[in-house]
Amino acid sequence: MARKKIREYDSKRLLKEHLKRLANIDLQIRSAQVTESTDFTELTNQESWLSSTKLVVKPDMLFGKRGKSGLVSLKLDLAEVADFVKARLGTEVEMEGCRAPITTFIVEPFVPHDQEYYLSIVSDRLGCTISFSECGGIEIEENWDKVKTIFLPAEKSMTLEVCAPLIATLPLEVRAKIGNFIMGAFAVFQDLDFSFMEMNPFTLVEGEPFPLDMRGELDDTAAFKNFNKWGDIKFPLPFGRVLSPTENFINGLDEKTSASLKFTVLNPKGRIWTMVAGGGASVIYADTVGDLGYASELGNYAEYSGAPKEDEVLQYARVVIDCATADPDGRKRALLIGGGIANFTDVAATFNGIIRALREKETRLKSSRMHIYVRRGGPNYQTGLARMRALGEELGVPLEVYGPEATMTGICKRAIDCIMLPDA
């Protein structure tokens, strides 16, 4: 499961759309998203309620404690919302140890209320943990002893009986209503493959549940079956994380292909770089480098999988090699290529793209004193490995080639030993 945060705007949109379908609960949620490109006149034409009610505005940037940080404003008219946004749009703030500009806001009707409730649902391998409190709001952490929690195993269904311990102390006149809302939210959680859902707080408006503040995370590996249900969903980067130009380029390639192409720079001056096939193998390589005590030398995290085309691999490999060979300082470096044993990817075909990139970058590889280590198995791997050996001889670049008889952890150790040993 890959838990990806989504904006509050999308969390509420999905809850409203699907709670009606799954539980026949019609939430009266109304919200609008505001960014640098927003035209307030056009937005008001689309959402007429913006000009006829008092409003709430707050950043929608995947961080919490907005109220405690003075980033929420209440009871505004639309002109005041526009002024609030204009004064803060692009302004850097520091939250949870990260500093970055605010780029996105959510605007909603101001809802007067007295009671604030808390609800969260979190999934793990064995089931879901559901928590509820009658003391929600910004002081929830100070009142955590009042939170009631149950665990629902994956094989069990959510019923009012299961939900009963959470709502047992509620007044009778609201107990059933909130119980049904919890069950409905859980149905949405499961049907749309949420991995995390939190409403803090939600309240009752004319006796009906109304989420005031919400956070959500989706299992993005379930996108293939939720395409229509999720709609135009986007997974923003975590607050404070900004893609470099090279990362942005790879991200663009990834979005245009049915394969997977991932690349993150960890340390631009690192001496150990990877270009690994398969998510599991890429984690093993990165973890092994760290376990051996050289995490600070790991330049990147990279993973390609899903049988990318040769041209896609070529473009991908160019970026990795350019980053790995930048600013040579006279010290040896290592590039780890390959990965585990492929199930269906033609190893020779994907290696063709890498070989073309290595041939193009011959001068950079030599000037950076790059040592290349190749390890791979799977369909047509013998041909791919033979081509890699021939390339090493052609370029005159240190290039060691291994098949599945060698371990991935052993390859990492061999590469580290080589580049860390002083020259003779």
C-alpha positions in Angstrom: 0.0 0.0 0.0 1.3 3.5 -1.0 -0.4 6.1 1.2 -0.7 9.4 -0.7 -2.1 12.6 0.9 -4.8 14.5 -0.9 -6.0 18.0 -0.4 -8.9 18.7 2.0 -10.9 19.9 -1.0 -10.6 16.5 -2.7 -11.2 14.6 0.6 -14.5 16.5 1.1 -15.5 16.1 -2.6 -15.0 12.3 -2.5 -16.9 12.0 0.8 -19.8 14.1 -0.4 -20.1 12.3 -3.7 -19.9 8.8 -2.4 -21.6 9.0 1.0 -24.9 9.7 -0.9 -24.3 6.6 -3.1 -23.2 4.2 -0.4 -25.1 5.3 2.7 -27.9 7.6 1.4 -26.4 10.5 3.5 -26.6 13.8 1.7 -23.8 16.1 3.1 -24.4 19.8 2.6 -20.7 20.4 2.0 -19.8 23.3 -0.4 -16.2 24.2 -1.0 -14.1 26.0 -3.6 -10.4 25.8 -4.4 -8.3 28.9 -4.9 -4.8 29.1 -6.5 -2.7 31.7 -8.2 -4.7 31.1 -11.5 -8.1 31.6 -9.9 -10.4 34.2 -11.4 -12.7 35.2 -8.6 -15.4 36.5 -11.0 -15.4 33.2 -12.9 -15.3 31.2 -9.6 -18.3 33.1 -8.3 -20.3 32.4 -11.5 -19.6 28.7 -10.9 -20.2 28.7 -7.1 -22.9 31.4 -6.5 -23.0 30.7 -2.8 -19.6 32.5 -2.5 -21.3 35.9 -2.8 -24.3 35.1 -0.5 -22.9 33.8 2.7 -20.1 34.4 5.3 -17.0 32.4 4.4 -14.1 30.5 5.9 -10.7 30.5 4.1 -7.6 28.5 5.0 -4.5 27.0 3.3 -5.0 23.5 1.7 -1.4 22.4 1.8 -1.3 19.0 3.5 -0.3 20.4 6.9 -2.3 20.6 10.1 -2.7 23.0 13.0 -3.7 25.8 10.7 -6.0 27.4 13.3 -3.3 27.4 16.0 -0.9 29.0 13.5 -3.3 31.9 12.6 -3.8 30.7 9.1 -7.6 30.4 9.2 -10.0 33.3 8.9 -13.7 33.2 9.7 -16.8 35.2 8.8 -15.4 36.9 5.7 -17.2 38.2 2.7 -15.8 37.3 -0.8 -13.8 40.5 -1.1 -12.2 39.9 2.3 -11.4 36.3 1.2 -9.7 37.7 -1.9 -7.7 40.1 0.2 -6.7 37.3 2.6 -5.6 35.1 -0.2 -3.7 37.8 -2.0 -1.8 38.7 1.1 -0.6 35.1 1.7 -0.4 33.5 -1.8 3.2 32.7 -2.4 4.2 33.6 1.1 6.6 31.2 2.7 5.6 29.7 6.1 7.3 27.2 8.3 5.2 24.3 9.4 6.2 21.0 11.0 9.9 21.7 10.4 9.4 22.6 6.7 9.4 25.9 5.0 7.6 26.5 1.7 5.2 28.9 0.0 1.4 28.7 0.3 -0.1 28.0 -3.2 -3.6 26.6 -2.6 -6.5 27.6 -0.4 -9.9 26.2 0.3 -13.0 28.4 0.8 -16.2 27.2 2.5 -19.3 28.7 4.1 -18.9 29.7 7.7 -20.9 27.2 9.8 -21.9 28.4 13.4 -21.8 25.4 15.8 -21.5 24.4 19.4 -20.5 20.8 19.5 -17.3 19.5 17.8 -16.7 15.8 17.3 -13.6 13.9 16.1 -13.4 10.9 13.8 -10.5 9.0 12.3 -10.1 5.8 10.3 -6.7 4.3 9.7 -6.0 1.1 7.8 -3.2 -1.4 8.3 -2.3 -4.9 7.2 -4.8 -6.6 9.5 -7.8 -4.2 9.5 -8.8 -0.7 10.4 -8.6 1.4 13.6 -11.5 3.7 14.1 -11.4 6.5 16.7 -14.1 8.8 17.9 -14.4 11.6 20.4 -17.1 14.0 21.6 -14.3 16.5 22.3 -12.9 17.3 18.8 -11.4 20.5 17.5 -8.0 22.2 17.9 -7.5 20.8 21.5 -7.9 17.2 20.5 -4.4 16.3 21.4 -4.9 17.8 24.9 -8.1 15.7 25.2 -6.8 12.4 23.7 -7.8 10.5 26.9 -11.4 11.1 25.8 -10.9 9.4 22.4 -12.6 6.0 22.1 -11.0 3.5 19.7 -12.0 0.1 18.2 -10.1 -2.2 15.9 -12.1 -3.8 13.0 -10.3 -6.9 11.5 -10.2 -7.0 7.7 -12.6 -10.0 7.6 -15.4 -8.3 9.7 -18.1 -5.9 8.5 -18.9 -2.6 10.1 -22.3 -2.6 11.9 -24.0 -0.5 14.5 -23.1 -3.2 17.0 -19.4 -2.9 16.2 -19.7 0.9 16.3 -21.6 0.9 19.6 -18.5 1.3 21.9 -17.6 4.6 20.1 -21.0 6.2 20.6 -22.2 4.7 23.8 -22.0 7.9 25.8 -23.7 10.2 23.3 -27.2 11.5 24.0 -29.9 9.3 22.6 -31.2 11.9 20.2 -27.9 12.0 18.2 -26.5 8.6 18.9 -28.1 6.8 15.9 -27.4 9.7 13.5 -23.7 9.8 14.4 -23.4 6.0 14.3 -24.9 5.9 10.8 -22.5 8.6 9.8 -19.5 6.7 11.1 -20.6 3.6 9.2 -21.2 5.6 6.1 -17.8 7.2 6.3 -16.3 3.7 6.8 -18.1 2.5 3.7 -16.6 5.3 1.6 -13.2 4.6 3.2 -13.3 1.0 2.0 -15.0 1.5 -1.4 -12.5 4.2 -2.5 -9.4 2.7 -1.0 -8.7 5.4 1.5 -5.8 4.5 3.8 -6.4 7.4 6.2 -9.4 9.6 6.9 -9.8 12.2 9.6 -12.5 14.7 10.4 -11.5 17.1 13.1 -13.9 18.5 13.8 -17.2 17.5 12.4 -20.4 18.8 13.8 -24.2 18.6 13.4 -26.1 21.2 11.4 -29.8 21.0 11.9 -29.2 17.4 13.1 -27.2 16.3 10.1 -23.4 15.5 10.2 -21.2 18.2 8.7 -17.3 17.9 8.4 -15.6 21.2 9.1 -12.1 20.1 8.7 -10.9 16.9 7.0 -7.7 15.1 6.0 -7.4 12.1 3.6 -4.9 9.7 2.2 -5.5 7.3 -0.7 -3.8 4.0 -1.6 -2.5 5.1 -5.0 -1.8 1.5 -6.1 -5.6 1.2 -6.3 -5.9 3.9 -8.9 -6.5 1.4 -11.7 -9.8 0.4 -10.2 -10.9 3.8 -8.8 -10.3 5.9 -11.9 -13.9 6.9 -12.3 -14.7 7.1 -8.6 -11.7 9.4 -7.8 -12.3 11.7 -10.7 -9.6 14.3 -11.4 -7.6 13.5 -8.3 -4.1 14.9 -7.8 -1.5 13.8 -5.3 0.4 17.0 -4.2 4.0 16.8 -3.0 4.4 16.9 0.7 4.6 20.4 2.1 8.1 21.7 1.7 9.0 19.3 -1.1 9.8 20.9 -4.4 10.9 19.0 -7.5 14.2 19.9 -9.1 14.2 20.4 -12.9 15.6 16.9 -13.4 13.0 15.3 -11.0 10.3 17.3 -12.7 11.4 15.9 -16.1 11.3 12.3 -14.9 7.9 13.0 -13.3 6.7 14.2 -16.7 8.0 11.0 -18.4 6.3 8.9 -15.7 2.9 10.6 -16.3 3.0 9.9 -20.0 3.9 6.2 -19.8 2.2 3.0 -18.7 5.5 2.0 -17.1 6.9 3.4 -13.8 9.8 5.9 -13.8 10.8 7.3 -10.4 13.8 9.5 -9.5 14.6 11.5 -6.4 17.8 13.3 -5.7 19.0 12.7 -2.1 22.5 14.2 -2.2 23.7 15.9 -5.4 27.3 15.4 -4.2 26.8 11.8 -3.3 29.2 9.2 -4.8 26.9 6.2 -4.9 24.1 6.4 -7.5 21.4 3.8 -8.6 19.4 3.0 -11.7 17.5 0.0 -10.5 14.6 -2.0 -12.0 11.7 -2.8 -9.7 10.4 -1.1 -6.6 11.5 -3.9 -4.3 15.0 -4.1 -5.7 15.4 -0.3 -5.5 14.5 -0.3 -1.8 17.0 -3.2 -1.2 19.8 -1.3 -2.9 19.1 1.9 -1.0 18.6 0.2 2.4 21.8 -1.8 1.9 23.9 1.3 1.2 22.5 2.8 4.4 23.0 -0.4 6.4 26.6 -0.5 5.4 27.1 3.0 6.8 27.1 5.1 3.6 23.6 6.6 3.5 25.2 10.1 3.4 26.9 9.1 0.1 23.7 7.9 -1.6 23.0 10.3 -4.4 19.5 9.3 -5.3 16.6 6.9 -5.2 15.6 5.6 -8.6 13.3 2.9 -9.9 12.0 1.9 -13.3 9.6 -0.9 -13.9 6.6 -2.0 -16.0 8.6 -2.7 -19.2 9.3 0.9 -20.3 10.1 1.5 -23.9 13.7 1.8 -25.1 13.4 5.5 -25.8 11.8 6.1 -22.3 14.7 4.2 -20.7 17.2 6.3 -22.8 15.7 9.6 -21.6 15.6 8.3 -18.0 19.2 7.0 -18.1 20.5 10.3 -19.5 19.1 12.2 -16.5 20.4 9.7 -13.9 23.9 9.7 -15.5 24.0 13.5 -15.8 23.2 13.9 -12.1 25.7 11.1 -11.1 28.6 12.6 -13.0 28.0 16.3 -12.2 30.8 18.3 -10.7 33.6 15.7 -10.7 35.9 16.2 -7.7 38.6 13.6 -8.5 37.1 10.9 -6.2 35.8 7.6 -7.5 32.0 7.1 -7.9 29.7 4.1 -8.4 26.6 3.6 -10.5 24.5 0.5 -9.7 22.4 -0.7 -12.6 19.9 -3.5 -12.9 18.1 -5.0 -10.0 16.4 -8.3 -9.2 15.0 -11.0 -11.5 12.4 -9.7 -13.9 9.1 -11.5 -14.3 8.2 -10.2 -17.8 10.4 -7.3 -18.7 12.8 -8.0 -21.6 16.2 -7.3 -19.9 18.1 -6.9 -23.2 15.5 -4.4 -24.5 15.6 -2.1 -21.5 19.4 -2.4 -21.3 19.5 -1.1 -24.9 18.3 2.3 -23.7 20.8 2.3 -20.9 23.6 1.3 -23.2 22.8 4.1 -25.6 22.9 6.6 -22.7 26.2 5.3 -21.4 27.7 5.5 -24.8 26.6 9.1 -25.2 28.0 10.0 -21.8 31.4 8.3 -22.1 33.3 11.5 -21.5 31.3 12.4 -18.4 31.7 8.9 -17.0 35.5 9.0 -17.4 35.9 12.5 -16.0 33.9 11.6 -12.9 35.9 8.3 -12.4 32.7 6.3 -12.5 32.7 2.6 -11.7 29.6 0.8 -13.0 28.1 -2.4 -11.5 25.4 -4.3 -13.3 23.3 -7.1 -11.8 20.2 -8.5 -13.4 18.1 -11.6 -14.2 15.0 -12.4 -16.1 13.8 -12.8 -19.7 16.7 -12.5 -22.2 19.1 -11.4 -19.4 22.1 -13.3 -20.8 21.9 -11.2 -24.0 21.6 -8.0 -22.0 24.5 -8.8 -19.8 26.7 -9.8 -22.8 26.0 -6.4 -24.3 26.9 -4.6 -21.1 30.2 -6.5 -20.9 31.0 -5.5 -24.5 30.2 -1.9 -23.8 32.6 -1.8 -20.9 35.4 -3.0 -23.2 34.3 -0.5 -25.9 34.3 2.5 -23.6 37.2 1.6 -21.3 35.1 2.4 -18.3 35.3 0.1 -15.2 32.1 -2.0 -15.6 31.4 -5.2 -13.7 28.5 -7.4 -14.8 26.7 -10.1 -12.8 23.7 -12.3 -13.2 21.3 -13.7 -10.6 24.0 -15.8 -9.1 25.3 -12.6 -7.3 23.3 -11.0 -4.5 22.1 -7.4 -4.7 23.4 -6.7 -1.2 26.8 -8.2 -2.3 26.9 -5.9 -5.3 26.4 -2.9 -3.0 29.2 -3.9 -0.7 31.5 -4.5 -3.7 30.8 -1.0 -5.1 31.3 0.7 -1.8 34.6 -1.2 -1.1 35.9 -0.1 -4.6 35.2 3.6 -4.4 36.1 4.0 -0.7 39.5 2.3 -1.0 42.4 4.8 -1.5 44.1 4.6 -4.9 47.2 2.5 -5.0 
